[in-house]
Amino acid sequence: MTTEITKENPEAAAVPPSGAAPAKKKPSGHRRLLTRRDRITLGLMAGLPTILHIALVWVTALASIALAFTTWDGIGFDSIKWVGLENFKELFSNNPQFWPAVEHNVIWFVVLIVIPTPLGLFLAVQLDKKIRFSRVYQTAFFLPVVMSMAVIGFVWQLIYNPDTGLINSIIGANEPGKYIDWIGDPDLNLWAILVAASWRHTGYMMILYLAGLKGVDPSLREASSLDGATEWQTFKNVIFPTLRPTNTVVLVVTIIEALRCFDLVFVFNKGGEGTELLSILVTNNIIGESSRIGYGSAIAVVLLLISLVVIIPYLVATFRKERRA
């Protein structure tokens, strides 16, 4: 009977009898998820940016550190001479522009942390209330952040123009003998540039704080409201303490912005008298008329060390927080 069933219907032989365990399927083997073309595409997409990053960031940074201990005029590698710490000694003792540049960088940081940062927090709190046209306001305030610093510099140059500028026209200082030279006056130019920088920085801080406010638990606000707390008391005692991680990011970002400020100043007056900054000194010594690449690299190393003093503690605290989580 079995032989007849098998011959007449071969598929019946493959069906296990009732109550028997089903036959195990043979493993089909490892399936290749990525084809050769996929691997080549991924390699190009990940490899080219990595190579460019290493070549343009890490190699140049290490080269700058090495050149800081040499003298080089940029013409031929044979002219590179090892001088040890001589560039740093000259920088700290014989450069009349170094300490004013450090002072101006400190002023830049203080102004950014005192004026646009609280203003950005205020705007974020107001926009977090879901007022009408909040998206329009966010776009308007954040627009300077996505604009090129060169464009911002050109716009504010028109505003500060002594003859036809908006400010002088409003205060009546656009007539002969009453001109106020906001860019050419060493006592005013730094503060004038800081106004333009603060205009941009306010939108940056607004977005950071707005992101932090979105992460606040709504139940905390409801509990504070039920306890009879006013809006200011709720913000001071409940909301602001929860923004500690955001405040840390804001502090680090502001310090970095104060150290890397270059393009806005360069567009205004190329770092002339009254607007000396460390980044301007680096550029003037490396690509200036004197072309003292080793000396400019020494200033860049000082700027790098100041940045690391801020960045490393932030990274350490961030990694510790992730491990605890």
C-alpha positions in Angstrom: 0.0 0.0 0.0 2.8 2.4 0.9 4.6 1.6 -2.3 1.4 2.3 -4.4 0.9 5.7 -2.6 4.4 6.7 -3.3 4.3 5.8 -6.9 0.9 7.4 -7.5 1.5 10.5 -5.4 5.1 11.2 -4.6 4.2 14.3 -2.6 2.2 12.1 -0.1 5.4 10.4 0.9 6.8 13.8 2.1 3.8 14.3 4.4 4.5 13.0 7.9 1.9 10.7 9.5 -0.4 12.2 12.1 1.2 12.9 15.4 4.8 12.7 14.0 7.2 15.6 14.4 7.6 17.7 11.3 10.9 17.2 9.4 13.6 19.7 10.1 14.5 22.0 7.2 18.1 22.1 6.2 19.8 25.4 6.9 19.9 27.5 3.9 23.3 29.0 4.8 24.3 32.5 5.6 22.6 35.1 3.4 24.7 38.0 2.3 22.9 41.2 3.3 25.2 43.6 1.4 26.3 43.2 -2.1 29.7 44.2 -3.4 28.2 47.3 -4.9 26.6 48.2 -1.5 30.0 47.8 0.3 31.7 50.0 -2.3 29.1 52.7 -1.9 29.2 52.6 1.9 33.0 52.6 1.8 33.0 55.7 -0.4 30.4 57.5 1.6 32.2 56.8 4.9 35.7 56.7 3.7 36.0 60.0 1.7 34.6 62.2 4.5 36.9 60.4 7.0 40.0 60.9 4.8 39.1 64.6 4.3 38.5 65.1 8.0 41.8 63.5 8.9 43.7 65.5 6.2 42.1 68.8 6.8 41.6 68.8 10.6 43.9 66.3 12.4 47.0 66.5 10.1 46.8 70.3 9.9 46.3 70.6 13.7 49.3 68.3 14.4 51.4 70.2 11.8 50.5 73.5 13.5 51.6 72.1 16.9 54.9 71.0 15.4 55.5 74.3 13.6 54.9 76.2 16.8 58.4 75.2 17.9 60.1 76.3 14.6 60.6 79.3 12.4 59.5 79.1 8.8 58.8 81.8 6.2 56.6 79.3 4.2 59.1 79.2 1.3 60.6 75.7 1.0 60.8 73.1 3.7 64.6 73.7 4.0 64.0 77.0 5.7 62.3 75.3 8.7 64.5 75.7 11.8 63.8 74.3 15.3 63.8 77.0 18.0 62.1 75.2 20.9 60.0 77.6 23.1 61.4 80.8 21.6 58.1 81.6 19.9 56.1 81.2 23.1 58.6 83.3 25.1 58.3 86.1 22.5 54.6 85.8 22.5 54.2 86.3 26.2 56.8 88.9 26.7 57.5 90.9 23.5 54.2 91.0 21.6 52.2 94.2 22.4 49.1 92.8 20.7 48.8 89.5 22.5 47.4 90.6 25.9 45.0 93.2 24.3 43.8 90.3 22.1 43.3 88.1 25.1 41.4 90.9 26.8 39.2 91.4 23.8 38.4 87.7 23.7 37.4 87.8 27.4 35.2 90.9 26.7 33.6 89.0 23.8 32.7 86.1 26.1 31.4 88.3 28.9 29.1 90.3 26.5 27.8 87.1 24.9 27.0 85.5 28.2 25.5 88.6 29.8 23.3 90.0 27.0 22.3 87.6 24.2 22.2 84.5 26.4 19.5 85.8 28.8 17.7 87.4 25.9 17.7 84.1 24.1 16.3 82.4 27.2 13.6 85.0 27.5 12.5 84.5 23.9 12.6 80.7 24.3 10.3 80.9 27.3 7.8 83.1 25.5 7.8 80.9 22.4 7.4 77.8 24.6 3.9 79.1 25.6 2.7 78.2 22.1 1.7 81.7 21.2 0.2 82.4 17.7 2.7 82.5 14.8 5.4 81.0 17.0 6.9 79.2 14.0 7.3 82.6 12.2 9.0 84.1 15.2 11.4 81.2 15.6 12.3 81.5 11.9 12.8 85.2 12.2 15.0 85.0 15.3 17.0 82.0 14.0 17.6 83.4 10.5 20.8 85.3 11.5 22.3 82.0 12.8 22.0 80.3 9.4 23.3 83.3 7.5 27.0 83.6 6.6 29.0 85.7 9.0 30.4 87.6 6.0 26.8 88.5 5.0 26.0 89.7 8.6 29.2 91.8 8.5 28.2 93.5 5.2 24.7 94.1 6.5 25.9 95.8 9.7 28.5 97.8 7.8 25.6 99.4 6.0 23.9 100.1 9.3 27.1 101.6 10.8 28.0 103.7 7.7 28.9 107.2 9.0 27.2 109.0 6.1 24.1 106.9 5.1 23.9 104.4 7.9 20.7 103.7 9.8 22.1 104.5 13.3 23.6 107.8 12.4 20.5 108.8 10.5 18.3 108.1 13.5 20.5 110.0 16.0 21.3 112.8 13.6 25.0 112.1 13.4 25.1 111.9 9.6 25.9 115.5 9.0 29.4 116.9 8.4 31.2 117.5 11.6 28.8 115.2 13.5 29.8 111.8 12.0 30.3 108.9 14.4 32.7 106.4 12.9 31.5 103.2 14.5 34.1 101.0 12.7 37.1 103.4 12.5 37.0 104.6 16.1 39.2 102.2 18.3 37.0 103.1 21.3 33.8 102.1 19.6 34.5 99.5 16.9 34.8 96.5 19.3 31.4 97.3 20.9 29.8 97.9 17.5 30.9 94.5 16.3 29.7 92.9 19.5 26.2 94.3 18.8 26.2 92.4 15.5 27.6 89.3 17.2 24.9 89.5 19.9 22.2 89.8 17.3 23.3 86.5 15.8 24.0 84.8 19.2 20.5 85.5 20.5 18.9 83.3 18.0 21.4 80.5 18.7 20.7 80.6 22.4 16.9 80.8 21.8 17.0 77.5 19.9 19.1 75.7 22.5 16.9 76.8 25.3 13.7 76.1 23.4 15.0 72.5 22.9 15.7 72.3 26.6 12.2 73.6 27.5 10.6 71.0 25.4 12.2 68.3 27.6 10.7 69.6 30.8 8.1 67.3 32.3 4.6 69.0 32.1 3.6 67.4 35.3 6.2 69.6 37.2 4.5 72.7 35.9 1.0 71.4 36.8 2.2 70.5 40.3 3.7 73.9 40.8 0.5 75.5 39.6 -1.6 73.5 42.0 0.6 74.6 44.8 -0.2 78.2 44.0 3.1 79.3 42.6 3.3 82.2 40.3 4.7 82.0 36.8 8.0 83.5 37.9 8.2 81.2 40.9 7.5 78.2 38.7 10.3 79.2 36.3 12.8 80.0 39.0 12.2 77.0 41.3 11.0 74.3 38.9 11.9 74.9 35.2 15.3 76.6 35.4 16.9 73.9 37.6 15.9 71.3 35.1 17.8 73.3 32.4 21.1 72.5 34.0 22.3 70.3 31.1 21.2 73.0 28.6 23.1 75.6 30.6 26.2 73.6 30.4 25.9 73.3 26.6 25.2 77.1 26.4 28.3 77.9 28.4 30.6 75.7 26.3 29.1 77.0 23.0 29.5 80.6 24.2 33.1 80.1 25.2 33.9 78.5 21.8 32.1 81.3 20.0 34.1 83.8 21.9 37.4 82.1 21.0 36.6 81.3 17.3 35.3 84.8 16.4 37.2 85.8 13.3 35.1 86.3 10.2 32.8 89.0 11.5 35.8 91.1 12.8 37.8 90.5 9.6 34.9 91.7 7.4 34.5 94.9 9.5 38.1 96.1 9.7 40.4 93.1 9.3 41.2 93.2 13.0 42.5 96.7 13.1 43.2 98.8 16.2 40.7 98.2 18.9 39.6 94.8 17.6 42.6 92.6 18.1 41.7 89.0 18.7 43.7 85.8 19.0 42.3 84.4 15.8 43.2 87.6 14.0 46.8 87.4 15.3 47.0 83.9 14.0 45.9 84.9 10.5 48.0 88.0 10.4 51.2 86.1 11.3 50.6 83.1 9.0 49.3 84.7 5.9 50.3 88.3 6.5 53.2 90.3 5.0 55.8 88.9 7.5 54.6 85.3 7.0 55.9 84.1 10.4 54.2 80.7 10.3 56.0 79.3 13.3 55.0 82.3 15.4 51.4 82.2 14.2 51.2 78.5 15.0 52.4 79.2 18.5 49.4 81.6 18.9 47.1 78.9 17.5 48.5 76.4 20.0 47.6 78.8 22.9 44.1 79.2 21.4 43.8 75.4 21.2 44.9 74.9 24.8 42.4 77.4 26.0 39.7 75.6 24.1 40.7 72.2 25.5 40.4 73.6 29.0 36.7 74.1 28.3 35.9 71.2 26.1 37.6 68.3 28.0 35.7 68.8 31.3 32.5 69.0 29.3 33.2 65.7 27.5 34.2 64.0 30.7 31.0 65.0 32.5 29.0 63.9 29.4 30.6 60.5 29.3 30.1 60.0 33.1 26.5 60.8 32.7 26.0 58.3 29.9 27.7 55.6 31.9 25.4 56.2 34.9 22.4 56.1 32.6 
